[in-house]
Amino acid sequence: MEWIHCISYFFGGAFLANAVPHFVSGVMGRPFQSPFAKPPGKGLSSSTVNVLWGFFNLVVGYLLVCRVGSFDLRSTVDVVALGLGGILLSISLARHFGRFHGGNAPDSSGLRDAR
């Protein structure tokens, strides 16, 4: 395995992780932050823009994972590279988008008193 394949799988995992919130929000008809909003990454983009951005990320992720080298789900190195890219970007996205949606410090007002 060449190291360049591991880098490709790492970024493929990141693109695949980034596809999820944009595509899902768009399909649900909800606006969501995107690089095309004003200001970029903070303002909201339409659901259509998010479906297209999510699909683009899915295609790039596919190309990086399935068209570079020969990704093997049974190869620990391949899966770790993909997983690290996915989880690192996912944590970064959770922190970034959590600022706008209350996910970084959720209040407990919606929880019932368990007495």
FENPE-V624137 format. One record per backbone hydrogen bond with DSSP energy under -1.0 kcal/mol. CO is the residue of the C=O (numbers start at 0). NH is the residue of the N-H. If there is no record, write none. Layout:
BEGIN
co->{CO/CO}
nh->{NH/NH}
END
This chain:
BEGIN
co->{1/2/3/4/5/6/7/8/9/10/11/12/13/14/18/19/20/21/22/23/24/25/31/33/33/38/38/44/45/46/47/48/49/50/51/52/53/54/55/56/57/58/59/60/61/62/71/74/75/76/77/78/79/80/81/82/83/84/85/86/87/88/89/90/91/92/93/96/97/107}
nh->{5/6/7/8/9/10/11/12/13/14/15/16/17/18/22/23/24/25/26/27/29/28/44/36/40/41/42/31/49/50/51/52/53/54/55/56/57/58/59/60/61/62/63/64/65/66/74/78/79/80/81/82/83/84/85/86/87/88/89/90/91/92/93/94/95/96/97/100/101/110}
END
